[in-house]
Amino acid sequence: MLKFSECTLAKLDKMFILNQTYKSQPLQDWLNGNVEISDTENNVLEMYRQILTIQGHDWNEVELRKHFIGPMLTLVNFSSKKIGMFAERSFSGIVNSIEMGGVPDSIIASGFREPEKPYFCFQEYKKERDPLGDPAGQALAAMLVAQEINEHNKAYVATDDAIFDIFRVLKALKQIIIRLVAMDG
């Protein structure tokens, strides 16, 4: 089995003949989704931004997850009987006859108590474990497997520095996943 941690963008390009898409209407619809941020959420996000500004540059990966990433994902509230946020859960699948698997830092998936179908993966680069690793390749490998499990529904990857945009995108993602889970029955 090919482990996510062994994947690089170059390796995945060669194995799967990947082509980067520069325009994607579903991605644009997601990023431009009309999602409200309540006054309470706005105040909490301002607090997170202040904390990140004051101490964020000095945090290690665990501190970043505990002080910023985790609280922000909790504020979005991906928890229900049908979907959840799962951390360090193993999953695998077959992409073009190649078995791939690994343990992403976090996934948003259908399921209660344990993940069923992954819809979104988070992978933080662990430079201290593998200074030569390829974080983009690892994240792409996890998303390729998630896409196979989801029968080729589009994979989404988003990067943005603005806290309110990140939160809005995550809230829009929550609505997309709720609709996809409802369609699966």
Secondary structure as a PSIPRED ss2 file (coil, helix, strand):
# PSIPRED VFORMAT (PSIPRED V4.0)

   1 M C   1.000  0.000  0.000
   2 L E   0.000  0.000  1.000
   3 K E   0.000  0.000  1.000
   4 F H   0.000  1.000  0.000
   5 S H   0.000  1.000  0.000
   6 E H   0.000  1.000  0.000
   7 C C   1.000  0.000  0.000
   8 T C   1.000  0.000  0.000
   9 L H   0.000  1.000  0.000
  10 A H   0.000  1.000  0.000
  11 K H   0.000  1.000  0.000
  12 L H   0.000  1.000  0.000
  13 D H   0.000  1.000  0.000
  14 K H   0.000  1.000  0.000
  15 M H   0.000  1.000  0.000
  16 F H   0.000  1.000  0.000
  17 I C   1.000  0.000  0.000
  18 L C   1.000  0.000  0.000
  19 N C   1.000  0.000  0.000
  20 Q C   1.000  0.000  0.000
  21 T C   1.000  0.000  0.000
  22 Y C   1.000  0.000  0.000
  23 K C   1.000  0.000  0.000
  24 S C   1.000  0.000  0.000
  25 Q H   0.000  1.000  0.000
  26 P H   0.000  1.000  0.000
  27 L H   0.000  1.000  0.000
  28 Q H   0.000  1.000  0.000
  29 D H   0.000  1.000  0.000
  30 W H   0.000  1.000  0.000
  31 L H   0.000  1.000  0.000
  32 N C   1.000  0.000  0.000
  33 G C   1.000  0.000  0.000
  34 N C   1.000  0.000  0.000
  35 V C   1.000  0.000  0.000
  36 E C   1.000  0.000  0.000
  37 I C   1.000  0.000  0.000
  38 S C   1.000  0.000  0.000
  39 D H   0.000  1.000  0.000
  40 T H   0.000  1.000  0.000
  41 E H   0.000  1.000  0.000
  42 N H   0.000  1.000  0.000
  43 N H   0.000  1.000  0.000
  44 V H   0.000  1.000  0.000
  45 L H   0.000  1.000  0.000
  46 E H   0.000  1.000  0.000
  47 M H   0.000  1.000  0.000
  48 Y H   0.000  1.000  0.000
  49 R H   0.000  1.000  0.000
  50 Q H   0.000  1.000  0.000
  51 I H   0.000  1.000  0.000
  52 L H   0.000  1.000  0.000
  53 T H   0.000  1.000  0.000
  54 I H   0.000  1.000  0.000
  55 Q H   0.000  1.000  0.000
  56 G H   0.000  1.000  0.000
  57 H H   0.000  1.000  0.000
  58 D H   0.000  1.000  0.000
  59 W C   1.000  0.000  0.000
  60 N C   1.000  0.000  0.000
  61 E H   0.000  1.000  0.000
  62 V H   0.000  1.000  0.000
  63 E H   0.000  1.000  0.000
  64 L H   0.000  1.000  0.000
  65 R H   0.000  1.000  0.000
  66 K H   0.000  1.000  0.000
  67 H H   0.000  1.000  0.000
  68 F H   0.000  1.000  0.000
  69 I H   0.000  1.000  0.000
  70 G H   0.000  1.000  0.000
  71 P H   0.000  1.000  0.000
  72 M H   0.000  1.000  0.000
  73 L H   0.000  1.000  0.000
  74 T H   0.000  1.000  0.000
  75 L H   0.000  1.000  0.000
  76 V H   0.000  1.000  0.000
  77 N C   1.000  0.000  0.000
  78 F C   1.000  0.000  0.000
  79 S C   1.000  0.000  0.000
  80 S C   1.000  0.000  0.000
  81 K C   1.000  0.000  0.000
  82 K C   1.000  0.000  0.000
  83 I E   0.000  0.000  1.000
  84 G E   0.000  0.000  1.000
  85 M E   0.000  0.000  1.000
  86 F E   0.000  0.000  1.000
  87 A E   0.000  0.000  1.000
  88 E C   1.000  0.000  0.000
  89 R C   1.000  0.000  0.000
  90 S C   1.000  0.000  0.000
  91 F E   0.000  0.000  1.000
  92 S E   0.000  0.000  1.000
  93 G E   0.000  0.000  1.000
  94 I E   0.000  0.000  1.000
  95 V E   0.000  0.000  1.000
  96 N C   1.000  0.000  0.000
  97 S C   1.000  0.000  0.000
  98 I E   0.000  0.000  1.000
  99 E E   0.000  0.000  1.000
 100 M E   0.000  0.000  1.000
 101 G E   0.000  0.000  1.000
 102 G E   0.000  0.000  1.000
 103 V C   1.000  0.000  0.000
 104 P C   1.000  0.000  0.000
 105 D C   1.000  0.000  0.000
 106 S E   0.000  0.000  1.000
 107 I E   0.000  0.000  1.000
 108 I E   0.000  0.000  1.000
 109 A E   0.000  0.000  1.000
 110 S E   0.000  0.000  1.000
 111 G C   1.000  0.000  0.000
 112 F C   1.000  0.000  0.000
 113 R C   1.000  0.000  0.000
 114 E C   1.000  0.000  0.000
 115 P C   1.000  0.000  0.000
 116 E C   1.000  0.000  0.000
 117 K C   1.000  0.000  0.000
 118 P E   0.000  0.000  1.000
 119 Y E   0.000  0.000  1.000
 120 F E   0.000  0.000  1.000
 121 C E   0.000  0.000  1.000
 122 F E   0.000  0.000  1.000
 123 Q C   1.000  0.000  0.000
 124 E C   1.000  0.000  0.000
 125 Y C   1.000  0.000  0.000
 126 K C   1.000  0.000  0.000
 127 K C   1.000  0.000  0.000
 128 E C   1.000  0.000  0.000
 129 R C   1.000  0.000  0.000
 130 D C   1.000  0.000  0.000
 131 P C   1.000  0.000  0.000
 132 L C   1.000  0.000  0.000
 133 G C   1.000  0.000  0.000
 134 D C   1.000  0.000  0.000
 135 P H   0.000  1.000  0.000
 136 A H   0.000  1.000  0.000
 137 G H   0.000  1.000  0.000
 138 Q H   0.000  1.000  0.000
 139 A H   0.000  1.000  0.000
 140 L H   0.000  1.000  0.000
 141 A H   0.000  1.000  0.000
 142 A H   0.000  1.000  0.000
 143 M H   0.000  1.000  0.000
 144 L H   0.000  1.000  0.000
 145 V H   0.000  1.000  0.000
 146 A H   0.000  1.000  0.000
 147 Q H   0.000  1.000  0.000
 148 E H   0.000  1.000  0.000
 149 I H   0.000  1.000  0.000
 150 N C   1.000  0.000  0.000
 151 E C   1.000  0.000  0.000
 152 H C   1.000  0.000  0.000
 153 N C   1.000  0.000  0.000
 154 K C   1.000  0.000  0.000
 155 A C   1.000  0.000  0.000
 156 Y C   1.000  0.000  0.000
 157 V C   1.000  0.000  0.000
 158 A C   1.000  0.000  0.000
 159 T C   1.000  0.000  0.000
 160 D C   1.000  0.000  0.000
 161 D C   1.000  0.000  0.000
 162 A C   1.000  0.000  0.000
 163 I H   0.000  1.000  0.000
 164 F H   0.000  1.000  0.000
 165 D H   0.000  1.000  0.000
 166 I H   0.000  1.000  0.000
 167 F H   0.000  1.000  0.000
 168 R H   0.000  1.000  0.000
 169 V H   0.000  1.000  0.000
 170 L H   0.000  1.000  0.000
 171 K H   0.000  1.000  0.000
 172 A H   0.000  1.000  0.000
 173 L H   0.000  1.000  0.000
 174 K H   0.000  1.000  0.000
 175 Q H   0.000  1.000  0.000
 176 I H   0.000  1.000  0.000
 177 I H   0.000  1.000  0.000
 178 I H   0.000  1.000  0.000
 179 R H   0.000  1.000  0.000
 180 L H   0.000  1.000  0.000
 181 V H   0.000  1.000  0.000
 182 A H   0.000  1.000  0.000
 183 M H   0.000  1.000  0.000
 184 D H   0.000  1.000  0.000
 185 G C   1.000  0.000  0.000
